[in-house]
Amino acid sequence: MIKIRSCTSNRELRISYARYSYLLAELAGYPVSASVEVWVETGDAASLQAFLADLGEQERPWTGKREWQSIEDDFKLSATCTALGHVFFSVQMSGLHGAPEEWAVMAGIEYELGRLEHLSSNLDFEDASTDR
């Protein structure tokens, strides 16, 4: 399980296995709570792992936005960093695309550059296509 917990509030993003070929992304903390099951192909899961590994290797602030998006566009995670090492994650979740009750949630999470190395060490995407 990956946990990205804000350093300034109780907001947290958790990414874990849900079931065969699906990850569960859960966003919780005042005043927002949402979750979405995200379908991941082998390549899609590997790209999320690479995204997290790349963030974990950052020792200095960077410029621009780094992002990962699910193949079905129902989960998007992006990160920016200030010159002082404050990392800001933007989490976007959505569901029921095109349906009358379509929904979308977007929230931010403030994080610290020095804690990024722990992100990719807790979730092994090698077996994302096998039943858990």
Secondary structure as UniProt FT lines:
FT   STRAND          2..5
FT   STRAND          12..19
FT   TURN            20..21
FT   STRAND          22..29
FT   TURN            30..31
FT   STRAND          32..39
FT   HELIX           42..56
FT   STRAND          66..69
FT   TURN            71..72
FT   STRAND          75..81
FT   TURN            83..84
FT   STRAND          86..95
FT   TURN            97..98
FT   TURN            100..101
FT   STRAND          103..112
FT   HELIX           113..118
FT   TURN            120..121
FT   HELIX           125..127
FT   TURN            128..129
//
